[in-house]
Amino acid sequence: MRILGIDPGYGITGYSVIDYIGNKFKLITSGAIKTDAKMSFPLRLSEIYTDLNTIIDNYHPDSISVEELFFNNNAKTAINVAQARGVILVVRLSKRNTYI
């Protein structure tokens, strides 16, 4: 089974692809989708959308796990990260019939 794990963010969205075979995990790749702070927020979300689609198309995961959000103080950051997580969930749902 191939699993894509995603740590959402609008500046940096981390990801790892692992294979789980015979009770063992093997790291296939990991990295980050980085967006430029000088870009408009909608363009940053668009970049996350495009890059995540490319990652899914390249690695064909059987399952995708997206980290839940936890914020204590900064509401503005929480809202922006939640929007980035929303884009990630849209990608995941749009790929459901393709790979997942």
N, C-alpha and C positions, 0 to 999 in steps of 0.2 A: 504494500500500500504506500502510495506517495502522498505526503502531507505538506501543505504550504501553511506556514505560521506567519501571521502578520501582526506587527506592533504599530498601530495607527499613529499618525502625526501629520501635521500639515507642512512642517519644515523638513522633517525626516520621518519616513515610514520604513521601518525595518521589516525584513522578511528572511525566512529560512525555508529551504525545501529539504525534507528528509524522506528517506525510504525506511519503512518498517517491514522487515522480512525475518521470519523465524525468531521472533522475540528479540531482535537486535535493530538498533537504529543506525542509519548511515547518513551523514550529512552530504547532501548533493551540492548545495550552494547556499550562500547567504549574502545579504547585502542591504542596501538602503536606496530608497527613492528619495532624492534630495531636491527640494524646490528652492528657488532663489527668493530670498526675502524681499527683493526689489520688484518682483512680479506682483500683479494684482492677485487678490485672493482667489477669484474664480479661475484664473489661469493656473494657479497652483493646484487647485482641485482637479482641473482638467489634466494636468501633467501626471498626477497620481493615478487617475483613471486610465490614461493611455499606457503608462509604464506598467501598471499592474496587469492590464490585459495582455501585454507583451510577455510578462513573466509567466502568466498562466498558459498562454499559447505555447511557450517554449518548453515548459516542464510538465504539463498535463497532470496536475494533481488530482488524486482521487478524493481528497478532502481538504477543506480550507478551515483554519481556525483563526479567528480574529480576537485579539485581546480586548477584554472589557475595559472601560475607562474608569479611572478613579481620580478625582480632583478634590483638593481640600479648600483652597482659597481663591484662586484666580478664575473668575467666572468667564471673562473674555477668552482666555486660553481654552477653557473647558468647552465653550461653544464652538470655537474654531476646530478643535481636535474632534469634537463630536461630528462636525460637518465632514471632516476628512474620513472619519470612520463610516459615515453614511455613504460616501462615494465608494469606499471599499466594499461595503455590503451590497451595493447595487451591482458592482462588478461580479461579486461572488454569485449573486442570484442570476445575473444574465448568463453566466457560464454553466449554470447547474445542469442543463441538458446536454452540454457539450462534453464536459470532463467529469463533473462532480455528480 
